[in-house]
Amino acid sequence: MIFIKRVYDNFSDNDGYRILVDRLWPRGVSKEKAKIDLWLKEIAPTNNLRKWFSHDAEKWELFKIKYMEELKEKLPLLKEIKKIENNEKVITLVYAAKDENRNNAVVLKEVLETKN
C-alpha cells in the first residue's frame, strides 16, 4: 500500500517505510524530525522540469505528462520502490510541496500503482 504525505506533517507509525521523493532536502526539517528511511532524490523531477513547473497550477497537466515521461527512464528506481513496498507492505512517499494535490509524489504514486 502506498501513501503520500508532506514532510511537515506529523510522523505516524502507520506511515510504514518513508521515502523522501524530492530532489532537495526540505527547508527547516531536521533528519531526526523527518524520520526518512530512504532519500531517493534520483526519482524526483529533473531540476529543469522542477523549476519550469514551479508549482504553477496552470502547468499541472503538462507537468504530469512530462514527469511521467521522465519516469520511463527511471525504471530501476520504480522497481526498487515496488520491491520496498512488497517487503514493507506500507510505504509513504514523502514530499515538501505546499500543494497536496499537485506535486511529484502524486504523479509518482499514480505511476507506481499502475505498475505490477
C-alpha positions as CSV (number, residue, x, y, z in Angstrom):
1,M,0.0,0.0,0.0
2,I,1.3,3.4,-0.9
3,F,0.5,6.7,0.8
4,I,1.8,10.2,0.3
5,K,2.4,12.8,3.0
6,R,4.0,16.2,3.5
7,V,7.3,16.0,5.3
8,Y,6.0,18.9,7.5
9,D,3.0,16.7,8.7
10,N,3.5,14.7,11.9
11,F,5.1,11.3,11.6
12,S,2.9,8.3,12.3
13,D,3.7,4.6,12.9
14,N,1.1,4.0,10.1
15,D,3.4,5.6,7.6
16,G,5.4,2.4,7.3
17,Y,8.7,2.9,5.3
18,R,9.1,6.6,4.5
19,I,10.8,7.6,1.2
20,L,11.6,11.2,0.5
21,V,11.0,11.7,-3.2
22,D,12.2,15.3,-3.6
23,R,15.5,16.4,-5.2
24,L,16.2,18.9,-2.4
25,W,16.1,18.4,1.3
26,P,13.0,20.2,2.8
27,R,13.8,23.5,4.4
28,G,13.7,23.7,8.2
29,V,13.3,20.0,8.7
30,S,15.9,18.0,10.6
31,K,16.7,14.5,9.6
32,E,15.5,13.3,13.0
33,K,12.1,15.0,12.7
34,A,11.7,13.9,9.1
35,K,12.1,10.2,10.0
36,I,13.1,9.3,6.4
37,D,14.1,5.7,5.8
38,L,15.3,6.4,2.2
39,W,16.0,9.6,0.3
40,L,15.5,8.7,-3.3
41,K,16.3,12.1,-4.9
42,E,17.0,10.5,-8.2
43,I,13.3,9.7,-8.7
44,A,12.4,13.4,-8.4
45,P,11.7,15.5,-11.4
46,T,14.8,16.9,-13.1
47,N,15.9,20.4,-12.0
48,N,14.8,21.8,-15.3
49,L,11.3,20.3,-15.0
50,R,11.0,21.2,-11.3
51,K,12.0,24.8,-12.0
52,W,9.7,25.1,-15.1
53,F,6.7,23.8,-13.1
54,S,7.4,25.9,-10.1
55,H,4.1,24.6,-8.6
56,D,2.0,26.6,-11.0
57,A,-1.4,25.0,-11.0
58,E,-2.0,26.0,-14.6
59,K,1.1,23.9,-15.6
60,W,-0.1,20.8,-13.7
61,E,-1.4,18.7,-16.5
62,L,1.6,19.3,-18.7
63,F,3.9,18.7,-15.7
64,K,2.3,15.3,-15.1
65,I,2.9,14.3,-18.7
66,K,6.5,15.5,-18.7
67,Y,7.3,13.8,-15.3
68,M,5.7,10.6,-16.4
69,E,8.0,10.7,-19.5
70,E,11.0,11.2,-17.2
71,L,9.9,8.3,-15.0
72,K,10.1,6.0,-18.1
73,E,13.8,6.5,-17.9
74,K,13.9,5.6,-14.2
75,L,12.5,2.0,-14.3
76,P,15.2,0.6,-12.0
77,L,14.2,3.2,-9.3
78,L,10.5,2.4,-9.8
79,K,11.3,-1.3,-9.4
80,E,13.3,-0.5,-6.2
81,I,10.3,1.3,-4.7
82,K,8.0,-1.6,-5.6
83,K,10.4,-4.1,-4.0
84,I,10.4,-2.0,-0.8
85,E,6.6,-1.9,-0.9
86,N,6.5,-5.7,-1.3
87,N,8.8,-6.2,1.6
88,E,7.5,-3.5,3.9
89,K,3.8,-3.7,2.9
90,V,3.2,0.0,3.6
91,I,5.3,2.9,2.2
92,T,4.8,6.6,2.3
93,L,6.1,8.9,-0.4
94,V,7.2,12.0,1.4
95,Y,7.4,15.4,-0.2
96,A,7.7,19.1,0.8
97,A,5.4,20.9,-1.6
98,K,2.6,23.0,-0.2
99,D,0.0,21.8,-2.7
100,E,-1.1,18.4,-1.5
101,N,-2.9,17.6,-4.8
102,R,-0.4,18.8,-7.4
103,N,3.1,17.6,-6.7
104,N,5.6,15.0,-7.9
105,A,4.6,12.4,-5.2
106,V,1.0,12.4,-6.5
107,V,2.3,11.5,-10.0
108,L,4.8,9.0,-8.7
109,K,2.1,7.2,-6.6
110,E,-0.1,7.0,-9.7
111,V,2.7,5.5,-11.8
112,L,3.6,3.0,-9.1
113,E,0.0,1.9,-8.6
114,T,-0.3,1.1,-12.3
115,K,2.9,-1.0,-12.3
116,N,2.6,-4.7,-11.4
